[in-house]
Amino acid sequence: MSQIRTCVVGVGFIGAAHIEALRRLGYVDVTALCDSRNSAALAQQLHVPKAYASYEEMLDQERPDAVHICTPNVTHFPIAKYALEHGIHVLCEKPLSYTQEEADELVRLAEASGLVHGVNLHCRFYPMVREMKELIQRGDLGRIFSVHGGYFQDWLLLDTDYSWRLERACTGSTRAVADIGSHWIDAVEFVTGQRITRVLADFATFHQTRKRPVQQVASFENKRVQAGQYEEFPVDTEDYAQVLFQMSSGAKGSMIVSQAYAGRKNQMILSVAGSQRALHWDSESLNELWMGERTAYNHTIVKDPALLCSGSAALCRYPGGHVEGFPDAFVQSFGAFYRAIQTGEAGAFATFQDGRREMEVCEAIARSAQEQRWLEVVPDRR
Ligand SMILES: NC(=O)c1ccc[n+]([C@@H]2O[C@H](COP(=O)([O-])OP(=O)(O)OC[C@H]3O[C@@H](n4cnc5c(N)ncnc54)[C@H](O)[C@@H]3O)[C@@H](O)[C@H]2O)c1
């Protein structure tokens, strides 16, 4: 199998995770990275051969097969467009772009290019999330009545907590919804095979004013900023969103996302209740899946490739009893993307069409929160 040459743009929190996961694939060489600050030091630290401060220069010089885009949301569009126009396969972090128009344009360019395009909506690649999908597909839950859950974090709880995500100019029309709701929305449509058709949303911004560190900080590094190194700024994005929705089959749903929930570091909850059974998955114990019964004991399905459905078993790299988590889902997500490059196999990774879809739901949520009424989501264009 020939080695694939890849470059990574943006090496803060998630760019470093991409590089680690790519190396675990074994057949992808990360030939260079690009970051607008400290790129040489980052390359040295991560043992990447070359460093660039400009993505155009890196892509022109390196001519890689693929590029991973791991920069703040507002920059995704120009980088993805440049790469597609230069014949480079693109794996972009979520959300696909800053605006819906940009997402439309990227889907158009990607479809015309014939290149492989992916969005790192990696929750699809947790074995127990895939098990939910397979059990639902097999009909084990019966008719789906309702879907619930959300995504909770505490890293933006204090008014001194800072990320570029707090600022609309970097993040887009929503913050908590685009940042963590995006994972939940994609997972719920992926798992149920149904579409979110109508939404009613309500947002809260608990800190109307926050303190921005004078120096740039990478995501999740905010807790290390010292007192006195801040400047105040008004916050124009939501800390919290509550959303009621309806699905294409008539199922009802609710989602809450919060980045100001003390003690919850990175918890995603996905519950699906059907006419026969219910399933409940919690990312804080992500190797387990609760199954609720009416006429038998409830039980917990534990990750074990020897026992899971075939698709979810294929996502396990280790036997039962050996915990797999966040970095492993990245390996699986990227593995599917690179198989598509090598073999043309479609795979279950999220494409630019999926990224656009997830943004359409987020846009409807943002407008609903603004107008305080139920709104239709545009029909699925995938
Ligand atoms: N899939 C996931 O679970 C997940 C998790 C975290 C972040 N993300 C996504 O990844 C992206 C990055 O988030 P992060 O948390 O790593 O942010 P971060 O702030 O930690 O890192 C971003 C990096 O990009 C660099 N950068 C900014 N503009 C650039 C440009 N024009 N060219 C080159 N480098 C540039 C910054 O210097 C920084 O090092 C976001 O879109 C975010 O939504 C996804």
The ligand as a MOL file (V3000), in Angstrom:
LIG
                    3D

  0  0  0     0  0            999 V3000
M  V30 BEGIN CTAB
M  V30 COUNTS 44 48 0 0 0
M  V30 BEGIN ATOM
M  V30 1 N -14.0080 17.1500 16.1500 0
M  V30 2 C -13.8280 17.6170 17.3760 0
M  V30 3 O -14.1230 16.9480 18.3520 0
M  V30 4 C -13.2320 18.9870 17.5920 0
M  V30 5 C -12.7090 19.3180 18.8410 0
M  V30 6 C -12.1330 20.5870 18.9920 0
M  V30 7 C -12.1170 21.4810 17.9380 0
M  V30 8 N -12.6750 21.1310 16.7630 0 CHG=1
M  V30 9 C -12.6730 22.0900 15.6280 0
M  V30 10 O -11.3180 22.2850 15.2230 0
M  V30 11 C -11.0940 23.6340 14.8370 0
M  V30 12 C -9.9370 24.1900 15.6680 0
M  V30 13 O -10.2830 24.1790 17.0280 0
M  V30 14 P -9.1660 24.0920 18.1950 0
M  V30 15 O -9.9320 23.7930 19.4220 0
M  V30 16 O -8.0640 23.2050 17.8090 0 CHG=-1
M  V30 17 O -8.6460 25.6170 18.2150 0
M  V30 18 P -7.2440 26.1510 18.7550 0
M  V30 19 O -7.4380 27.5970 18.9950 0
M  V30 20 O -6.7530 25.2980 19.8780 0
M  V30 21 O -6.2540 25.9360 17.5190 0
M  V30 22 C -6.4030 26.6090 16.2980 0
M  V30 23 C -5.0140 26.8150 15.6870 0
M  V30 24 O -5.1780 27.3570 14.3620 0
M  V30 25 C -4.1730 28.3700 14.1740 0
M  V30 26 N -4.6320 29.2660 13.1240 0
M  V30 27 C -5.6110 30.2120 13.1700 0
M  V30 28 N -5.7870 30.7720 11.9670 0
M  V30 29 C -4.9050 30.1720 11.1190 0
M  V30 30 C -4.6060 30.3260 9.7290 0
M  V30 31 N -5.2760 31.1880 8.9650 0
M  V30 32 N -3.6230 29.5580 9.2050 0
M  V30 33 C -2.9380 28.6730 9.9670 0
M  V30 34 N -3.1800 28.5010 11.2950 0
M  V30 35 C -4.1540 29.2370 11.8530 0
M  V30 36 C -4.0160 29.0120 15.5410 0
M  V30 37 O -2.7850 29.6800 15.6770 0
M  V30 38 C -4.1420 27.7960 16.4580 0
M  V30 39 O -2.8950 27.2010 16.7310 0
M  V30 40 C -12.4300 24.3460 15.0240 0
M  V30 41 O -13.1130 24.4300 13.8090 0
M  V30 42 C -13.1980 23.4560 15.9920 0
M  V30 43 O -14.6060 23.5390 15.8340 0
M  V30 44 C -13.2230 19.8940 16.5640 0
M  V30 END ATOM
M  V30 BEGIN BOND
M  V30 1 1 1 2
M  V30 2 2 2 3
M  V30 3 1 2 4
M  V30 4 1 4 5
M  V30 5 2 4 44
M  V30 6 2 5 6
M  V30 7 1 6 7
M  V30 8 2 7 8
M  V30 9 1 8 9
M  V30 10 1 8 44
M  V30 11 1 9 10
M  V30 12 1 9 42
M  V30 13 1 10 11
M  V30 14 1 11 12
M  V30 15 1 11 40
M  V30 16 1 12 13
M  V30 17 1 13 14
M  V30 18 2 14 15
M  V30 19 1 14 16
M  V30 20 1 14 17
M  V30 21 1 17 18
M  V30 22 2 18 19
M  V30 23 1 18 20
M  V30 24 1 18 21
M  V30 25 1 21 22
M  V30 26 1 22 23
M  V30 27 1 23 24
M  V30 28 1 23 38
M  V30 29 1 24 25
M  V30 30 1 25 26
M  V30 31 1 25 36
M  V30 32 1 26 27
M  V30 33 1 26 35
M  V30 34 2 27 28
M  V30 35 1 28 29
M  V30 36 1 29 30
M  V30 37 2 29 35
M  V30 38 1 30 31
M  V30 39 2 30 32
M  V30 40 1 32 33
M  V30 41 2 33 34
M  V30 42 1 34 35
M  V30 43 1 36 37
M  V30 44 1 36 38
M  V30 45 1 38 39
M  V30 46 1 40 41
M  V30 47 1 40 42
M  V30 48 1 42 43
M  V30 END BOND
M  V30 END CTAB
M  END
